[in-house]
Amino acid sequence: MALSHELILIYTTYFVATASPGPSNMAIMGTAMKGRGAALALASGVIRFR
């Protein structure tokens, strides 16, 4: 029984960790709300200043 509860905990933790967006994805999404070009530049690693 204890093994099955531990496996459920492990799988739940794995699912939450892989399904949640990381800080880089959140930065790209936040920038995309201001403009697609700026988000594409951020995503490609190029930072444009206006």
Phi and psi restraints in degrees (range 20) as a CNS / XPLOR table:
assign (resid 1 and name C) (resid 2 and name N)
       (resid 2 and name CA) (resid 2 and name C) 1.0 -63.5 20.0 2
assign (resid 2 and name N) (resid 2 and name CA)
       (resid 2 and name C) (resid 3 and name N) 1.0 -33.4 20.0 2
assign (resid 2 and name C) (resid 3 and name N)
       (resid 3 and name CA) (resid 3 and name C) 1.0 -64.6 20.0 2
assign (resid 3 and name N) (resid 3 and name CA)
       (resid 3 and name C) (resid 4 and name N) 1.0 -40.0 20.0 2
assign (resid 3 and name C) (resid 4 and name N)
       (resid 4 and name CA) (resid 4 and name C) 1.0 -68.0 20.0 2
assign (resid 4 and name N) (resid 4 and name CA)
       (resid 4 and name C) (resid 5 and name N) 1.0 -35.9 20.0 2
assign (resid 4 and name C) (resid 5 and name N)
       (resid 5 and name CA) (resid 5 and name C) 1.0 -68.1 20.0 2
assign (resid 5 and name N) (resid 5 and name CA)
       (resid 5 and name C) (resid 6 and name N) 1.0 -37.6 20.0 2
assign (resid 5 and name C) (resid 6 and name N)
       (resid 6 and name CA) (resid 6 and name C) 1.0 -67.2 20.0 2
assign (resid 6 and name N) (resid 6 and name CA)
       (resid 6 and name C) (resid 7 and name N) 1.0 -39.8 20.0 2
assign (resid 6 and name C) (resid 7 and name N)
       (resid 7 and name CA) (resid 7 and name C) 1.0 -65.0 20.0 2
assign (resid 7 and name N) (resid 7 and name CA)
       (resid 7 and name C) (resid 8 and name N) 1.0 -39.4 20.0 2
assign (resid 7 and name C) (resid 8 and name N)
       (resid 8 and name CA) (resid 8 and name C) 1.0 -62.0 20.0 2
assign (resid 8 and name N) (resid 8 and name CA)
       (resid 8 and name C) (resid 9 and name N) 1.0 -43.0 20.0 2
assign (resid 8 and name C) (resid 9 and name N)
       (resid 9 and name CA) (resid 9 and name C) 1.0 -62.7 20.0 2
assign (resid 9 and name N) (resid 9 and name CA)
       (resid 9 and name C) (resid 10 and name N) 1.0 -42.7 20.0 2
assign (resid 9 and name C) (resid 10 and name N)
       (resid 10 and name CA) (resid 10 and name C) 1.0 -64.8 20.0 2
assign (resid 10 and name N) (resid 10 and name CA)
       (resid 10 and name C) (resid 11 and name N) 1.0 -46.9 20.0 2
assign (resid 10 and name C) (resid 11 and name N)
       (resid 11 and name CA) (resid 11 and name C) 1.0 -65.9 20.0 2
assign (resid 11 and name N) (resid 11 and name CA)
       (resid 11 and name C) (resid 12 and name N) 1.0 -37.3 20.0 2
assign (resid 11 and name C) (resid 12 and name N)
       (resid 12 and name CA) (resid 12 and name C) 1.0 -65.2 20.0 2
assign (resid 12 and name N) (resid 12 and name CA)
       (resid 12 and name C) (resid 13 and name N) 1.0 -44.0 20.0 2
assign (resid 12 and name C) (resid 13 and name N)
       (resid 13 and name CA) (resid 13 and name C) 1.0 -62.4 20.0 2
assign (resid 13 and name N) (resid 13 and name CA)
       (resid 13 and name C) (resid 14 and name N) 1.0 -43.4 20.0 2
assign (resid 13 and name C) (resid 14 and name N)
       (resid 14 and name CA) (resid 14 and name C) 1.0 -62.0 20.0 2
assign (resid 14 and name N) (resid 14 and name CA)
       (resid 14 and name C) (resid 15 and name N) 1.0 -43.6 20.0 2
assign (resid 14 and name C) (resid 15 and name N)
       (resid 15 and name CA) (resid 15 and name C) 1.0 -63.6 20.0 2
assign (resid 15 and name N) (resid 15 and name CA)
       (resid 15 and name C) (resid 16 and name N) 1.0 -44.5 20.0 2
assign (resid 15 and name C) (resid 16 and name N)
       (resid 16 and name CA) (resid 16 and name C) 1.0 -64.4 20.0 2
assign (resid 16 and name N) (resid 16 and name CA)
       (resid 16 and name C) (resid 17 and name N) 1.0 -41.5 20.0 2
assign (resid 16 and name C) (resid 17 and name N)
       (resid 17 and name CA) (resid 17 and name C) 1.0 -67.6 20.0 2
assign (resid 17 and name N) (resid 17 and name CA)
       (resid 17 and name C) (resid 18 and name N) 1.0 -35.6 20.0 2
assign (resid 17 and name C) (resid 18 and name N)
       (resid 18 and name CA) (resid 18 and name C) 1.0 -87.6 20.0 2
assign (resid 18 and name N) (resid 18 and name CA)
       (resid 18 and name C) (resid 19 and name N) 1.0 -25.6 20.0 2
assign (resid 18 and name C) (resid 19 and name N)
       (resid 19 and name CA) (resid 19 and name C) 1.0 -84.8 20.0 2
assign (resid 19 and name N) (resid 19 and name CA)
       (resid 19 and name C) (resid 20 and name N) 1.0 -23.9 20.0 2
assign (resid 19 and name C) (resid 20 and name N)
       (resid 20 and name CA) (resid 20 and name C) 1.0 -83.1 20.0 2
assign (resid 20 and name N) (resid 20 and name CA)
       (resid 20 and name C) (resid 21 and name N) 1.0 138.5 20.0 2
assign (resid 20 and name C) (resid 21 and name N)
       (resid 21 and name CA) (resid 21 and name C) 1.0 -72.5 20.0 2
assign (resid 21 and name N) (resid 21 and name CA)
       (resid 21 and name C) (resid 22 and name N) 1.0 145.7 20.0 2
assign (resid 21 and name C) (resid 22 and name N)
       (resid 22 and name CA) (resid 22 and name C) 1.0 -83.8 20.0 2
assign (resid 22 and name N) (resid 22 and name CA)
       (resid 22 and name C) (resid 23 and name N) 1.0 178.4 20.0 2
assign (resid 22 and name C) (resid 23 and name N)
       (resid 23 and name CA) (resid 23 and name C) 1.0 -64.2 20.0 2
assign (resid 23 and name N) (resid 23 and name CA)
       (resid 23 and name C) (resid 24 and name N) 1.0 -31.7 20.0 2
assign (resid 23 and name C) (resid 24 and name N)
       (resid 24 and name CA) (resid 24 and name C) 1.0 -68.7 20.0 2
assign (resid 24 and name N) (resid 24 and name CA)
       (resid 24 and name C) (resid 25 and name N) 1.0 -40.4 20.0 2
assign (resid 24 and name C) (resid 25 and name N)
       (resid 25 and name CA) (resid 25 and name C) 1.0 -65.1 20.0 2
assign (resid 25 and name N) (resid 25 and name CA)
       (resid 25 and name C) (resid 26 and name N) 1.0 -38.4 20.0 2
assign (resid 25 and name C) (resid 26 and name N)
       (resid 26 and name CA) (resid 26 and name C) 1.0 -66.3 20.0 2
assign (resid 26 and name N) (resid 26 and name CA)
       (resid 26 and name C) (resid 27 and name N) 1.0 -37.2 20.0 2
assign (resid 26 and name C) (resid 27 and name N)
       (resid 27 and name CA) (resid 27 and name C) 1.0 -65.6 20.0 2
assign (resid 27 and name N) (resid 27 and name CA)
       (resid 27 and name C) (resid 28 and name N) 1.0 -41.7 20.0 2
assign (resid 27 and name C) (resid 28 and name N)
       (resid 28 and name CA) (resid 28 and name C) 1.0 -65.6 20.0 2
assign (resid 28 and name N) (resid 28 and name CA)
       (resid 28 and name C) (resid 29 and name N) 1.0 -42.1 20.0 2
assign (resid 28 and name C) (resid 29 and name N)
       (resid 29 and name CA) (resid 29 and name C) 1.0 -65.7 20.0 2
assign (resid 29 and name N) (resid 29 and name CA)
       (resid 29 and name C) (resid 30 and name N) 1.0 -40.0 20.0 2
assign (resid 29 and name C) (resid 30 and name N)
       (resid 30 and name CA) (resid 30 and name C) 1.0 -64.8 20.0 2
assign (resid 30 and name N) (resid 30 and name CA)
       (resid 30 and name C) (resid 31 and name N) 1.0 -38.8 20.0 2
assign (resid 30 and name C) (resid 31 and name N)
       (resid 31 and name CA) (resid 31 and name C) 1.0 -70.6 20.0 2
assign (resid 31 and name N) (resid 31 and name CA)
       (resid 31 and name C) (resid 32 and name N) 1.0 -34.4 20.0 2
assign (resid 31 and name C) (resid 32 and name N)
       (resid 32 and name CA) (resid 32 and name C) 1.0 -64.8 20.0 2
assign (resid 32 and name N) (resid 32 and name CA)
       (resid 32 and name C) (resid 33 and name N) 1.0 -25.3 20.0 2
assign (resid 32 and name C) (resid 33 and name N)
       (resid 33 and name CA) (resid 33 and name C) 1.0 -69.5 20.0 2
assign (resid 33 and name N) (resid 33 and name CA)
       (resid 33 and name C) (resid 34 and name N) 1.0 -21.0 20.0 2
assign (resid 33 and name C) (resid 34 and name N)
       (resid 34 and name CA) (resid 34 and name C) 1.0 -91.9 20.0 2
assign (resid 34 and name N) (resid 34 and name CA)
       (resid 34 and name C) (resid 35 and name N) 1.0 -27.7 20.0 2
assign (resid 34 and name C) (resid 35 and name N)
       (resid 35 and name CA) (resid 35 and name C) 1.0 172.6 20.0 2
assign (resid 35 and name N) (resid 35 and name CA)
       (resid 35 and name C) (resid 36 and name N) 1.0 141.2 20.0 2
assign (resid 35 and name C) (resid 36 and name N)
       (resid 36 and name CA) (resid 36 and name C) 1.0 -68.4 20.0 2
assign (resid 36 and name N) (resid 36 and name CA)
       (resid 36 and name C) (resid 37 and name N) 1.0 -39.3 20.0 2
assign (resid 36 and name C) (resid 37 and name N)
       (resid 37 and name CA) (resid 37 and name C) 1.0 -62.0 20.0 2
assign (resid 37 and name N) (resid 37 and name CA)
       (resid 37 and name C) (resid 38 and name N) 1.0 -42.7 20.0 2
assign (resid 37 and name C) (resid 38 and name N)
       (resid 38 and name CA) (resid 38 and name C) 1.0 -65.5 20.0 2
assign (resid 38 and name N) (resid 38 and name CA)
       (resid 38 and name C) (resid 39 and name N) 1.0 -37.4 20.0 2
assign (resid 38 and name C) (resid 39 and name N)
       (resid 39 and name CA) (resid 39 and name C) 1.0 -68.1 20.0 2
assign (resid 39 and name N) (resid 39 and name CA)
       (resid 39 and name C) (resid 40 and name N) 1.0 -39.1 20.0 2
assign (resid 39 and name C) (resid 40 and name N)
       (resid 40 and name CA) (resid 40 and name C) 1.0 -66.1 20.0 2
assign (resid 40 and name N) (resid 40 and name CA)
       (resid 40 and name C) (resid 41 and name N) 1.0 -37.8 20.0 2
assign (resid 40 and name C) (resid 41 and name N)
       (resid 41 and name CA) (resid 41 and name C) 1.0 -66.0 20.0 2
assign (resid 41 and name N) (resid 41 and name CA)
       (resid 41 and name C) (resid 42 and name N) 1.0 -42.0 20.0 2
assign (resid 41 and name C) (resid 42 and name N)
       (resid 42 and name CA) (resid 42 and name C) 1.0 -64.3 20.0 2
assign (resid 42 and name N) (resid 42 and name CA)
       (resid 42 and name C) (resid 43 and name N) 1.0 -42.8 20.0 2
assign (resid 42 and name C) (resid 43 and name N)
       (resid 43 and name CA) (resid 43 and name C) 1.0 -65.3 20.0 2
assign (resid 43 and name N) (resid 43 and name CA)
       (resid 43 and name C) (resid 44 and name N) 1.0 -32.9 20.0 2
assign (resid 43 and name C) (resid 44 and name N)
       (resid 44 and name CA) (resid 44 and name C) 1.0 -85.3 20.0 2
assign (resid 44 and name N) (resid 44 and name CA)
       (resid 44 and name C) (resid 45 and name N) 1.0 -2.3 20.0 2
assign (resid 44 and name C) (resid 45 and name N)
       (resid 45 and name CA) (resid 45 and name C) 1.0 93.6 20.0 2
assign (resid 45 and name N) (resid 45 and name CA)
       (resid 45 and name C) (resid 46 and name N) 1.0 4.1 20.0 2
assign (resid 45 and name C) (resid 46 and name N)
       (resid 46 and name CA) (resid 46 and name C) 1.0 -104.8 20.0 2
assign (resid 46 and name N) (resid 46 and name CA)
       (resid 46 and name C) (resid 47 and name N) 1.0 127.9 20.0 2
assign (resid 46 and name C) (resid 47 and name N)
       (resid 47 and name CA) (resid 47 and name C) 1.0 -105.2 20.0 2
assign (resid 47 and name N) (resid 47 and name CA)
       (resid 47 and name C) (resid 48 and name N) 1.0 122.5 20.0 2
assign (resid 47 and name C) (resid 48 and name N)
       (resid 48 and name CA) (resid 48 and name C) 1.0 -102.5 20.0 2
assign (resid 48 and name N) (resid 48 and name CA)
       (resid 48 and name C) (resid 49 and name N) 1.0 135.6 20.0 2
assign (resid 48 and name C) (resid 49 and name N)
       (resid 49 and name CA) (resid 49 and name C) 1.0 -108.6 20.0 2
assign (resid 49 and name N) (resid 49 and name CA)
       (resid 49 and name C) (resid 50 and name N) 1.0 141.0 20.0 2
